């Protein structure tokens, strides 16, 4: 049969399906192969059935792998169960004695012995039966029960303990399969605990109480309450603490994340937290929150620094963190071999790069980024998801890399300023000097299109604004006061800001006015400044698409330095002002950075628009744009024609309804 399915076998006239089971199903079914008759001799039907079975097995295996592991109760939780079992018997004895009240003396020790021997007089027996009818001695006399459970414990009669043990488990909010062989040691211990409880009950019925009437000490020895994180803590744990320490790390982290996401709408923050959890689940090495030690945290922070910066992309796509670290090490060895062999390129996993490109692929996480992930867990342990008494015991305390080590890290790519030559090449390139068409923006021509691709880099370099702040501007954000034209960065109409300090007023540089920003703002009034921008699918960020285009455009015009990106405009603005002698505390109110100095933040005079205007005008681009000056009205006419054009390449410039421009 052509195109034979590898899992099909023909036995006689009938086809059979035989396949090695995936690991997840193998563990559950306790078998290695799935084997059975398809009850058909038709090869076409057999192939269809085989494909369906293969798909069903793969889907089921994938679902099982995605399910959280069923963790067995910790020794601390079993400690609580056995003590609950012991205490429940004593509580029942107290309840019965409360019912007897003043009648307790009617069955003194001697009478109970006579009842057990069958020598008690009729009046005593009648009184005993009346007590049983009231729920007192309903299971038998204390001496009788103590002897019975002692005998059961001696012969390990495990079946009789199940009802009592199930009740204790339910009271502790736990589930255990008591039919499983692994539960046998717990059931044996439960028998001994019940026997001891009834021995104590004999003394209590005789009116004797003392400190010795408590759960056996061997419970704490065999089932210690304190896990590894509390090895140096001598205090006793309550049920809340024990149950918390038994929870999976992932569950606690996700609960903390869900609580805090109620106070933020930033999808990027949510994605960073999800990544922090993913890193720890893969690299932390511990499943339970109570098993984490400082040694585990130290190992985790070291593993973070081995993570490739491009994790999840290209050669690292589809890998787990551990696998990505291994692949990064393999690529590093391959680069070393290519270097020694004098090769110009590196071939690896179906990719081919130059040596320089390959070295960028093995760059690893900086300490600053590692601190971002570590801080998620340090804050989690001091939050309300952790019992108050356990918060001082955080294994993540002191895990963050100190600032001195963070500063010594290599400057992260995309955070250095543009050189004067790069700025000149960029702002005299086709987008600002004239391009061929809307679909050929990197080819020189006569067309200038004043859209987001034209304005966003200019606004960024003359104001130091963040990319997303620029992309979510509205024409109504521009205002004038005291002869100073300025824009307001504000969190209104569904817009978000990175920090509270990001809400600010920024005077407009005179060069932007000369280029024609006022005319463009009037053209867009009162709507969005860049209505053609669409929110990204993941972050709902307006600037993602612009950032990707700018990356491609820079390379198309020969600006290939990997250490620069759109954010470099902000760095360029800041560094230029610093070289011009402007102090940092005068730059931060313009760039929207939080002032760290308490005195300056709370007691210094407000930095007004007139002072900001002086600072902004100190920035000099060093590039003249003669092809743009005085041509904004002409360029706006081009923009109108493009927005009305039926050509497909003009669709990106058409105005969208306001709702589609906002994040949801």
NORKABEL-V40150 format. One record per run of one state. SS is the DSSP state (h for helix, s for strand, l for the rest). FROM is the first residue (numbers start at 1). TO is the last residue. If there is no record, write none. Layout:
BEGIN
SS:FROM:TO, SS:FROM:TO
END
This chain:
BEGIN
l:1:7, s:8:11, l:12:13, s:14:20, l:21:22, h:23:29, l:30:32, s:33:37, l:38:42, h:43:66, l:67:74, h:75:107, l:108:108, h:109:117, l:118:121, h:122:133, l:134:141, h:142:154, l:155:157, h:158:171, l:172:180, h:181:205, l:206:217, h:218:222, l:223:227, h:228:230, l:231:238, h:239:245, l:246:247, s:248:248, h:249:261, l:262:266, h:267:283, l:284:287, s:288:288, h:289:291, l:292:293, h:294:304, l:305:307, s:308:308, l:309:313, h:314:316, l:317:320, h:321:340, l:341:344, s:345:348, l:349:350, s:351:354, h:355:361, l:362:363, s:364:364, l:365:366, h:367:381, l:382:387, h:388:393, l:394:402, h:403:408, l:409:419, h:420:427, l:428:429, h:430:433, l:434:434, s:435:437, l:438:439, s:440:444, l:445:446, s:447:447, l:448:451, h:452:463, l:464:466, h:467:471, l:472:473, s:474:474, h:475:477, s:478:481, l:482:483, s:484:489, l:490:499, h:500:502, l:503:503, s:504:507, l:508:509, h:510:515, l:516:516, h:517:524, l:525:527, s:528:528, l:529:543, h:544:556, l:557:567, h:568:579, l:580:583, h:584:591, l:592:597, h:598:602, l:603:608, h:609:616, l:617:631, h:632:644, l:645:647, h:648:653, l:654:657, h:658:661, l:662:664
END
